Amino acid sequence: MSKLDCPDCGRGIAMHELETKTVAQTSGFQTNYRCPFCRSDFDDVAQLM
């Protein structure tokens, strides 16, 4: 199972542990992700992998 590192606390997070929030916008959908450990928000998980 692959993990990504939180950009703030550096802990390894499995994809199923990420908290997500998706919002509908006029241009489509925007998904934000949150670290379950430090509660830091980030936008793009692809660059963390």
C-alpha positions as CSV (number, residue, x, y, z in Angstrom):
1,M,0.0,0.0,0.0
2,S,1.5,3.4,-1.0
3,K,1.6,6.2,1.4
4,L,2.1,9.9,0.9
5,D,3.9,12.3,3.3
6,C,1.9,15.2,4.8
7,P,3.6,18.4,3.7
8,D,3.3,19.9,7.2
9,C,3.9,17.2,9.8
10,G,5.7,14.7,7.5
11,R,3.8,11.7,8.7
12,G,3.0,8.9,6.2
13,I,-0.7,8.8,5.3
14,A,-2.4,5.9,3.5
15,M,-4.9,7.0,0.8
16,H,-7.8,5.6,2.8
17,E,-6.9,7.7,5.8
18,L,-7.1,11.0,4.0
19,E,-10.1,13.2,4.8
20,T,-11.6,14.7,1.6
21,K,-14.0,17.5,0.8
22,T,-15.3,18.0,-2.7
23,V,-17.1,21.2,-3.7
24,A,-19.0,21.8,-6.9
25,Q,-17.9,25.0,-8.8
26,T,-19.0,26.4,-12.2
27,S,-15.8,25.1,-13.7
28,G,-16.2,21.6,-12.3
29,F,-15.3,20.0,-8.9
30,Q,-12.6,20.9,-6.5
31,T,-11.4,18.4,-3.9
32,N,-9.3,19.4,-0.9
33,Y,-7.6,16.9,1.3
34,R,-6.8,17.0,5.1
35,C,-4.2,15.2,7.1
36,P,-5.9,13.1,9.8
37,F,-3.0,13.7,12.2
38,C,-2.2,17.4,12.1
39,R,-5.4,18.5,10.3
40,S,-3.5,20.4,7.7
41,D,-5.3,21.1,4.4
42,F,-3.7,20.5,0.9
43,D,-5.0,20.6,-2.6
44,D,-3.0,18.1,-4.7
45,V,-2.1,14.6,-3.5
46,A,-0.4,13.7,-6.9
47,Q,2.6,15.9,-6.1
48,L,3.0,14.2,-2.7
49,M,3.3,10.7,-4.1
